[in-house]
Structure formats: structure tokens, C-alpha cells
């Protein structure tokens, strides 16, 4: 082979290798771009499901609201939730009419909400026909939420086909003529329980964790600390994590994520274990309100009881393993942020007067005094009414014990695995 042929061959090989390199690079970039696109679609699908679930819950609450304040607030929430749903819907890769009826449904719920808000603000009463409409819309939202849950995140031709099946459930929704508990509020202020307490060292925080949880301090490994409204020292040990407040050295959270393969402990025995754990740590007057069973564990929500009033801001969550009754989670964030000495006033409204404010669409089963957190980091004394609603709904209604305003409505979902609050 001549020198000229060698040079030409070398150049040709270089060109081929370069082209191949560009092809591989372009292929990798295209794959990464597609992955990013699929991630965006998956996130939009999740946002759509979450928004529709919120719409369903708010519509159900609206059908039980009985005061202008609560009705206006729920209507405004529906407007916001439908706007989020429409935004998520527009981000999905659908270029045909697969979701036209779903889009129309979301739009009309938003318009219905706006109309309700305007009418209530003008002093008008919600009509029985409008209450019926809310109930129907809530049922359709529930169906849509279930259908969207069944849609697989495969963003190709099958995706549109799945959505067409979803849309078929929305061919006859009503034509409209133109409208966790209390977890969001507890972190909005400085920790009341730690007020006046000195800051502790990392070493003393670890010793407090050892005493509180019954673990070996030498097994704790210090990790990155948490700042913010509730600064903590954070530790790990095997399959568990622990956080201890820098101020006061109080154990804030503990979670052991070990696997649980069998269930030998009853829910009632697990509740006893959780109650004994709290009382042995000096946490008295805690009353269990709700529980949920999951992953071989049962998680109980406890609220502080002061006299006749259940103080919902002072929440502690305790999880118990159902294989051996071991405590696998402790979360006292709500308690540490809110617990303090309180002077709870006597209710100005009798329970009979407060019950008159409950929607006639509900049947009251029981009542109790409750202190609930409200916007602006305040607390309000209410009469809590547990009610039966339509379709087997269990509803909690909170009537301000001073003003008679409807402060909050929660819907309970009770099943074999516990009770969830929405």
C-alpha cells in the first residue's frame, strides 16, 4: 500500500469513527431527552391525579358545608384545584380529542365554583339543586380519579387509547348552569414546647436518644443537621434514623424501616404498646384518635387531652411493628411545635346551639370539645361533631364554640386497615 493510500485509509477510518462517535453521542442525547420528557409527563400525570382527588374531596365537603365562611373557602379551593388540574392536563402528550370531555368536566367544575363563590359572597343561600350538583360532581371526580389511577405511564399510542377509555365515563356528567387532620398548620411557628430550654451539645443529644429509645449510644452515627424552625441533630443506626432538637435535647423523630415479614400482633395490642411507650416517657394524657395499618405496621395518631378538650395541635405519631410489637416510628413534631400550658375557656355556645349550625344533610352521631389549629398560627375551641353523610360518608364538622362559624370539615375513610382523614 502506497503512502497516499495509507493516508486516505486513515482519513476514511477517522471519518467513520468520528461519525460513529457523533451518532453515539446523538443517540445518548436523544435518549436522555426522551427520559426527561417522560419524567415531565409522569409528573404531570401525578399532578393531575392529585388535583382530581383534591377536587373530589372538596366537592364532598362542600355538600356538607352549612355556613357562608366555609362555603366561600371551599369554593375558592375548588377554583384553585381545577386550575392546577387543567395545567397538568395541558402538559400531557395528547394531540387528539381523547380528553375533551375530561377537560370540559374540569372547566365546568371551576366555573360552578366561581358562581357559588359569587352567590354566597352576595348573601345568597346555596340551593338544594346546587347541593345535589356537588354530590354528582363528587361522584364523577371519584370515577375520574380511579380511572386515572389505572392509566399506565406509557407515553405512546397506547396512552391516548387508555385516556379514551377514561373519557367514556364522562359522556353524561350533569350540564351546569352558572361553581391528614390539621397537619399543614403545625409547622408555622416556633416550637412552644422548647421555649426557655437551653441548647444541648451533639453528645448530650445522643445520650438523650439512648435513654428515650433504649438504644446503644455507640451505635449512633451523626449525620447532617437540620435547621429551620426546629433545628435538630440527626443520627443513623443500622436501618433507623433519629432526630433530636438542638434546643432542649428532645427526641423529635425516630424511624426504623426494617422489613416486617409476618404479623403476629393485633391492632389492639399494638395500641397498648404505643400507649405504654408514651406514658413511660412521661407523655401523659395522650388520646388515640385515628390509626392506619401499612407494611406490617400500624400507625396511631395521638392528641393531647386537656380536661374535656382534645388538643389537635399537640399530635404525636407512633408506629408499632406487627411481628413483635416493637416501636418502629415516633414523630412528636406537632407536639413539640405546639404543646404549652393553656387556659382553655368554657364554650360560649352549648352543644345544642352549635349543632344547629351543622348541615341538615348530616346526621350527628357524637360530639366533643376540640382545640384545632387555624390559619395564622392560632388555635380555636370548637365543638367537633362526628356525622353520617350520604353514600356512607363519615364526616367531622368543627363549629366555633364562640361564634358558631363552621371552621372545618373533614371526611373520614374507614376500612379494615384503619381510618384516613381528608
C-alpha positions, -999 to 999 in steps of 0.1 A, spaced: 0 0 0 14 34 -10 19 63 14 -11 81 -3 -33 51 1 -24 48 38 -32 84 44 -66 81 26 -74 49 45 -65 66 78 -86 96 70 -116 74 60 -113 54 92 -111 87 112 -142 100 94 -161 68 101 -151 68 138 -159 104 142 -193 99 125 -199 69 147 -189 89 178 -214 117 168 -241 91 162 -235 75 196 -235 109 213 -266 120 194 -283 87 204 -274 92 241 -286 128 240 -318 117 223 -323 90 249 -317 115 278 -341 140 262 -368 113 259 -362 103 295 -366 139 306 -397 142 286 -412 110 301 -403 123 335 -422 155 328 -452 135 315 -451 112 346 -450 142 369 -479 159 350 -499 127 353 -493 125 390 -503 162 394 -535 155 375 -544 126 397 -536 146 429 -557 176 417 -587 154 408 -585 137 442 -585 171 459 -614 182 437 -634 151 447 -627 157 485 -635 194 483 -668 187 465 -678 162 491 -670 187 519 -690 214 500 -721 193 500 -720 193 539 -709 229 544 -736 250 561 -721 285 567 -711 312 542 -675 313 555 -669 276 549 -688 276 516 -668 305 503 -635 289 513 -643 256 497 -654 273 465 -621 292 463 -602 260 469 -621 243 441 -612 271 417 -575 267 426 -576 229 423 -593 229 389 -568 254 377 -540 230 387 -558 201 371 -561 220 338 -524 229 339 -514 193 344 -538 181 317 -523 205 291 -488 191 298 -497 156 287 -488 143 252 -523 141 238 -530 157 204 -564 142 196 -598 147 214 -591 119 239 -595 142 269 -620 168 256 -648 156 279 -625 154 309 -612 189 301 -648 201 299 -657 185 332 -627 202 350 -636 235 334 -673 233 344 -664 224 380 -642 255 381 -670 277 366 -695 262 390 -672 270 419 -668 306 408 -706 310 406 -711 296 440 -684 318 455 -700 349 439 -735 340 451 -725 332 487 -705 364 488 -736 383 477 -756 368 507 -775 341 487 -781 306 500 -769 275 482 -800 258 468 -809 221 472 -803 217 435 -768 231 438 -761 207 467 -773 178 445 -750 190 418 -720 190 441 -728 154 451 -730 143 415 -698 161 405 -680 145 435 -691 110 423 -677 118 388 -645 131 402 -641 99 422 -646 79 390 -621 100 371 -596 97 399 -599 59 398 -597 58 360 -565 79 361 -550 57 387 -555 28 363 -537 46 334 -502 32 329 -474 58 324 -465 45 289 -464 76 267 -470 62 232 -501 54 211 -515 33 239 -516 63 262 -542 80 241 -562 47 239 -562 45 277 -574 81 280 -602 74 255 -615 47 278 -613 72 307 -632 98 288 -660 73 281 -671 77 317 -677 114 312 -702 115 284 -732 122 307 -720 143 336 -745 170 346 -748 201 325 -742 231 348 -759 264 348 -738 290 361 -695 268 410 -542 145 574 -560 163 602 -546 197 606 -511 188 595 -503 219 574 -506 244 602 -485 229 629 -451 239 615 -458 276 610 -444 289 643 -415 284 668 -416 253 690 -437 261 720 -426 231 740 -389 241 738 -395 277 749 -370 287 776 -349 255 773 -311 256 768 -293 243 737 -276 209 742 -244 196 726 -244 169 700 -230 144 725 -258 151 751 -284 148 723 -271 113 715 -273 104 752 -309 116 753 -317 95 723 -301 64 740 -323 69 771 -355 77 753 -353 49 727 -334 23 747 -305 21 721 -267 20 724 -253 55 721 -222 40 705 -243 27 676 -254 63 666 -237 79 637 -240 117 634 -251 130 600 -260 164 586 -281 185 609 -314 202 601 -320 239 605 -352 259 602 -380 264 628 -370 232 646 -332 227 644 -321 191 651 -291 169 654 -296 139 631 -283 103 636 -284 70 619 -281 34 632 -285 3 610 -320 7 594 -331 36 616 -328 74 618 -332 96 649 -335 134 652 -330 153 685 -338 190 689 -308 212 695 -328 233 719 -338 212 749 -325 179 735 -359 164 729 -363 134 706 -383 147 677 -385 118 653 -374 81 652 -380 57 623 -369 21 618 -375 10 582 -366 -27 588 -386 -53 568 -415 -70 586 -424 -103 570 -452 -116 593 -480 -102 615 -484 -117 649 -497 -87 670 -533 -75 670 -541 -38 664 -555 -36 699 -522 -50 714 -502 -26 692 -523 3 706 -515 -8 741 -477 -9 732 -479 26 718 -498 39 748 -473 23 772 -444 37 752 -457 73 756 -467 71 792 -433 55 802 -416 85 786 -437 110 806 -461 118 778 -494 115 797 -529 125 788 -525 114 751 -556 100 735 -556 79 703 -577 94 675 -570 75 643 -549 47 630 -538 32 597 -522 -2 590 -495 -5 564 -464 -25 555 -466 -48 586 -470 -18 609 -499 1 625 -495 39 629 -515 56 657 -522 94 659 -524 106 695 -536 141 706 -531 157 739 -562 158 761 -567 188 784 -598 184 805 -628 179 782 -609 193 751 -589 173 726 -559 194 716 -553 185 680 -522 208 675 -503 186 700 -501 155 678 -477 125 683 -475 97 658 -464 62 669 -459 32 647 -458 -4 660 -444 -34 642 -469 -62 640 -444 -90 641 -431 -83 676 -448 -52 690 -416 -31 686 -419 7 682 -407 15 647 -417 51 644 -421 81 667 -429 116 655 -435 143 680 -431 173 657 -467 186 662 -464 181 700 -430 199 702 -442 228 680 -474 234 698 -476 219 733 -478 245 761 -498 254 792 -531 266 781 -561 282 796 -590 268 776 -621 289 781 -655 274 786 -675 273 753 -699 302 749 -722 281 727 -739 250 742 -735 218 722 -772 221 712 -767 256 699 -736 245 679 -753 215 665 -779 238 649 -751 251 627 -744 216 613 -758 209 578 -792 193 577 -777 169 551 -757 153 580 -769 131 609 -749 138 641 -737 107 659 -715 121 687 -697 153 698 -667 165 718 -648 197 726 -617 202 704 -590 227 701 -579 230 664 -551 249 647 -562 276 623 -545 298 598 -523 325 613 -508 300 638 -538 304 662 -560 279 679 -597 278 681 -620 260 705 -647 241 686 -674 216 690 -665 185 670 -694 166 655 -690 131 641 -717 127 615 -731 103 589 -734 117 554 -746 104 521 -732 73 505 -719 60 539 -696 91 544 -684 98 579 -678 135 584 -663 156 611 -676 191 614 -660 217 636 -682 246 648 -665 275 666 -676 273 702 -677 311 705 -690 324 671 -709 294 656 -688 296 624 -681 264 606 -644 262 610 -635 230 593 -650 199 576 -631 166 574 -642 134 556 -631 100 572 -623 70 551 -626 40 574 -617 4 563 -601 -27 576 -567 -11 576 -577 20 597 -591 55 593 -578 82 570 -588 119 572 -592 142 542 
